[in-house]
Amino acid sequence: MTNYRISVDLADRSYPIIVGSGVRNELAKFLPKEAKRAVIVTQANIPLDLKLNIPNETVLIGNGEQHKTLQTIETISQQFAKFGLTRADVVIGLGGGMVTDIAGFAAASWHRGTAVIHLPTTLVGMVDAAIGGKTGVNLTQGKNLVGAFWQPIAVICDLDALKTLPDCEMRCGLGEVAKYHFLTGDDLLALDLGARIARCAEIKAKIVSADERESGGRAVLNYGHTLAHALERSSNFALAHGEAVAIGMIFAAHVAHSMKRIDDARLAYHYKVVRDSYNLAVTPAKLDHQINRQELIELMRHDKKAVAGLTFVLDGPQGIEVVSGVDENYLHESFDAMQLP
């Protein structure tokens, strides 16, 4: 199977993304030369074993978004201190997007910045979460509201980890893959899995290289995420991230349609891609009885993009872009169109 190498170009902080089968065995070559010890942040039952040539400790964090908190960062930091981790050492995030978010934030905070390497083990992690240096944890008021930009020194995507990934986690990843479909128009499903992951990583790397701290164009990577994050919070994360993103993209398409930014054909195209091509649900049917529109709207007001009223990433004549000051009436029209109570 072909191995792929993609570069995130950030001058002296540039780093590689490696995609392929068995590439975890290349980990040692990316360790900082001065590192004398490593801490692996992971979860129980992660399917990859790592071989390191320096002393190392493993810190397990809980499964589920309820553990993506400042309290978890404190617990990890206490383990760093106990092990004697220094700024010259390295943190390794081994797991899905939640793990790499937490490991990255812990590394960014420890001694005000310690090197981190990510080995994502889910499709979401490989195509999105582990790339780009956005780290963070959740608050009751919203998802990823506390965090830091802290670039890894390498991202190693070993396809072997996906062999045992449950179908629901693969669908979750496809939600993010579909996002790249709309950002580029690429038919990503025409590629084999390794090439598809590498192409998604390449798209994100190019966007991050041009706008590392989301001051402009990088925000388009949040397509579908405004409602998605609100749905995740309101459902207490019963809805997986990628599934929520799929629904969020359909909702964003309806908002754009209500605002006359896209026509009927473009709206139908969103359904064709998300529902028909990627086989993803376009309404959260299993959560209908829990949905509260006003709660979702308030959560969307707290979205980290919202600096000038309700803010969405929307399709339009110029393609996908950030739109601020969206009138709440358009949201209700879109809820109605999707038949959400």
C-alpha positions in Angstrom: 0.0 0.0 0.0 1.2 3.5 -0.9 2.4 5.8 1.9 1.8 9.5 1.6 3.7 12.5 3.1 2.0 15.9 3.2 3.6 19.1 4.6 2.0 21.7 6.8 4.0 24.7 5.7 4.5 27.1 8.6 8.1 28.3 8.2 10.3 27.0 11.0 7.3 25.2 12.6 6.4 23.2 9.5 5.7 19.5 10.0 4.8 16.4 8.1 1.6 14.3 8.0 2.4 10.7 7.2 -0.4 8.4 6.0 0.0 4.7 5.4 -0.1 1.2 6.9 2.4 0.6 9.6 3.7 4.1 9.7 3.6 4.2 13.5 6.9 2.4 13.3 8.4 5.7 12.0 7.6 7.5 15.3 11.1 7.4 16.7 12.6 9.4 13.8 10.3 12.3 14.7 11.1 12.5 18.4 12.9 15.7 19.4 16.7 15.0 19.6 16.9 16.5 23.1 13.9 14.5 24.4 14.9 12.2 27.3 11.3 11.0 28.1 7.8 10.9 26.7 4.3 10.7 28.0 1.7 9.0 25.9 -1.8 10.4 26.4 -4.4 7.8 25.2 -7.5 5.8 26.2 -8.0 2.2 27.1 -8.3 -0.3 24.2 -6.6 1.9 21.6 -5.4 -0.6 18.9 -1.9 0.6 18.3 1.2 -0.3 20.3 4.0 2.2 20.2 7.7 1.4 20.4 9.8 4.1 21.8 13.6 4.2 22.4 13.3 6.6 25.4 11.7 6.1 28.8 8.0 6.7 28.7 4.8 6.6 30.7 1.2 6.2 29.6 -1.6 8.4 30.9 -5.2 7.1 30.3 -8.1 9.5 30.0 -11.8 8.6 30.1 -13.9 7.8 27.0 -16.5 10.4 26.0 -16.7 14.1 25.6 -17.7 14.5 29.3 -14.0 13.9 30.0 -12.8 16.7 27.7 -12.5 19.2 30.5 -10.1 21.4 32.4 -10.1 18.8 35.2 -8.7 16.3 32.8 -5.9 18.7 31.8 -5.1 19.1 35.5 -4.9 15.4 36.0 -2.6 14.9 33.0 -0.4 17.8 34.2 0.0 16.2 37.6 1.1 13.0 35.8 3.6 15.1 33.8 5.0 16.5 37.0 5.2 13.1 38.7 7.1 11.6 35.7 9.5 14.7 35.6 8.5 15.8 32.1 10.5 18.8 31.0 10.0 21.3 28.2 12.7 19.5 26.2 10.7 16.2 26.3 7.6 15.2 24.3 3.9 14.4 24.6 2.3 11.9 22.3 -1.4 11.9 21.6 -2.6 8.5 20.6 -6.3 8.2 19.9 -9.2 10.0 18.3 -9.9 13.7 17.9 -10.8 14.1 21.6 -7.5 12.6 22.6 -5.4 14.7 20.3 -7.3 17.9 21.4 -6.6 17.1 25.0 -3.0 16.0 24.5 -2.2 19.1 22.4 -3.7 21.5 25.0 -1.8 19.7 27.8 1.4 20.0 25.8 0.8 23.6 25.0 0.2 24.4 28.7 3.0 22.3 30.2 6.0 24.6 30.9 4.3 27.0 28.5 4.9 24.7 25.5 6.2 21.2 25.2 6.5 19.3 21.9 3.7 17.0 20.9 3.3 14.3 18.2 -0.2 13.1 17.2 -1.0 9.5 16.1 -4.8 9.7 15.3 -6.5 6.3 15.4 -9.9 7.4 14.0 -11.0 8.7 10.6 -12.1 12.0 12.1 -8.6 12.4 13.7 -6.8 11.6 10.5 -8.7 13.9 8.1 -9.3 16.7 10.5 -8.8 16.9 14.3 -5.1 16.0 14.7 -4.0 18.5 11.9 -3.6 22.2 12.3 -2.7 22.8 15.9 -6.2 23.7 17.3 -6.4 22.2 20.8 -8.9 22.6 23.6 -11.5 21.4 26.0 -15.2 22.0 26.6 -17.2 24.1 29.0 -20.9 23.8 29.9 -21.5 26.8 27.7 -20.0 25.3 24.6 -17.5 23.1 22.9 -13.8 23.8 22.6 -14.2 27.3 24.2 -10.9 27.0 26.1 -7.7 26.0 24.3 -4.6 27.1 22.4 -3.0 27.0 19.0 -0.1 24.6 19.4 1.2 22.8 16.3 2.5 19.3 16.6 5.9 18.3 15.3 4.4 15.4 13.3 1.1 13.8 12.6 1.3 10.0 11.9 -1.8 8.4 10.5 -1.4 4.6 10.6 -4.2 3.0 8.6 -3.9 -0.2 10.6 -5.8 1.6 13.4 -8.9 1.8 11.1 -9.1 -2.0 10.7 -11.0 -2.4 14.0 -12.8 1.0 13.9 -16.6 0.5 14.5 -18.9 1.4 11.6 -20.4 4.3 13.6 -16.9 5.8 14.0 -16.2 5.4 10.2 -19.5 7.2 9.5 -18.4 9.9 11.9 -15.3 10.4 9.9 -17.3 10.5 6.7 -19.1 13.6 7.9 -15.7 15.5 7.9 -14.8 14.0 4.5 -18.0 15.3 3.0 -17.1 18.7 4.3 -14.0 18.7 2.1 -16.2 17.6 -0.8 -18.0 20.9 -0.5 -14.9 23.0 0.1 -13.2 21.7 -3.1 -15.7 19.8 -5.3 -13.4 16.8 -5.2 -15.0 13.4 -5.6 -13.2 11.9 -2.7 -15.2 8.7 -2.7 -13.5 7.9 -6.0 -10.2 7.4 -4.1 -9.1 4.4 -2.1 -9.1 5.0 1.7 -5.4 5.9 2.0 -5.5 8.3 -0.9 -8.8 9.8 0.4 -7.3 10.5 3.9 -4.1 11.9 2.3 -6.2 14.2 0.0 -8.3 15.5 3.0 -5.1 16.1 5.0 -3.6 17.9 2.0 -6.6 20.2 1.7 -6.5 21.0 5.4 -2.8 21.5 5.4 -3.0 24.0 2.6 -5.8 26.0 4.4 -3.9 25.9 7.8 -0.6 27.0 6.1 -2.4 30.1 4.7 -4.3 31.0 7.9 -2.8 29.3 11.0 -4.9 31.1 13.6 -8.2 31.2 11.9 -8.2 35.0 11.3 -9.6 34.5 7.8 -9.9 31.6 5.4 -9.4 28.8 7.9 -12.8 29.3 9.3 -14.3 27.6 6.3 -13.1 24.3 7.9 -16.0 24.8 10.3 -18.6 24.2 7.6 -21.6 22.5 9.3 -20.0 22.9 12.7 -22.1 25.7 14.1 -25.3 23.6 14.5 -23.2 20.5 14.9 -21.5 21.7 18.1 -24.8 22.9 19.5 -26.4 19.5 18.8 -23.6 17.7 20.5 -23.9 19.9 23.6 -27.7 19.8 23.8 -27.7 16.0 23.4 -24.9 15.6 26.0 -22.9 14.1 23.1 -25.3 11.3 22.3 -24.8 12.4 18.7 -21.3 11.8 17.4 -19.3 14.7 16.0 -19.2 13.6 12.3 -22.9 12.7 12.4 -23.7 16.2 13.8 -21.5 17.8 11.1 -23.5 16.1 8.4 -26.7 17.4 9.8 -25.1 20.8 10.3 -24.1 21.0 6.7 -27.7 20.4 5.6 -28.9 23.0 8.0 -26.3 25.5 6.7 -27.5 24.8 3.2 -31.1 25.6 4.3 -29.9 28.8 5.9 -28.1 29.8 2.8 -31.2 28.9 0.7 -33.4 31.0 3.0 -31.0 33.9 2.6 -31.2 33.5 -1.3 -27.4 32.7 -1.3 -28.0 29.4 -3.1 -30.8 28.1 -5.4 -33.0 24.9 -5.2 -30.5 22.9 -7.2 -27.6 23.7 -4.9 -29.7 22.8 -1.9 -30.7 19.5 -3.5 -27.0 18.8 -4.2 -26.2 19.0 -0.5 -28.7 16.2 0.1 -27.3 14.2 -2.8 -23.8 14.4 -1.4 -24.5 14.0 2.3 -27.4 11.6 2.3 -27.0 9.7 -1.0 -23.3 9.6 -1.7 -21.9 9.4 1.9 -25.0 7.6 3.3 -25.2 9.9 6.3 -28.4 10.9 8.2 -29.6 14.4 7.5 -31.8 14.8 10.6 -31.2 13.6 14.2 -34.2 11.4 14.2 -33.2 9.6 17.4 -33.0 12.9 19.3 -36.1 14.6 18.0 -37.8 14.5 21.4 -34.9 16.3 23.0 -34.4 19.1 20.5 -35.1 22.6 21.8 -34.7 25.2 19.1 -34.1 28.1 21.4 -31.5 26.2 23.4 -29.7 25.4 20.1 -29.8 29.0 19.0 -28.4 30.2 22.3 -25.6 27.6 22.0 -24.9 28.8 18.5 -24.6 32.4 19.8 -21.7 31.1 21.9 -19.9 29.5 19.0 -16.3 30.7 18.9 -16.8 32.2 15.4 -19.6 34.4 16.7 -17.9 37.8 17.0 -20.7 39.8 15.3 -24.0 38.2 16.1 -25.0 34.7 14.9 -22.2 33.6 12.6 -22.3 30.7 10.1 -20.1 29.2 7.4 -22.4 29.3 4.4 -22.4 28.3 0.8 -23.0 31.1 -1.7 -22.1 32.6 -5.1 -18.4 32.9 -4.0 -18.3 29.4 -2.5 -18.1 28.6 1.2 -17.5 31.6 3.4 -18.1 33.1 6.8 -21.3 35.1 7.2 -21.9 37.2 10.3 -25.1 38.8 11.6 -27.4 36.0 10.4 -31.1 36.9 11.3 -32.7 34.4 13.7 -35.7 34.1 11.4 -33.6 32.3 8.8 -32.7 29.7 11.4 -36.4 29.1 12.2 -37.1 28.8 8.5 -34.4 26.2 8.2 -35.6 24.2 11.2 -39.1 24.2 9.6 -37.7 23.1 6.3 -35.9 20.2 8.0 -39.0 19.4 10.0 -37.2 19.7 13.2 -39.6 20.4 16.1 
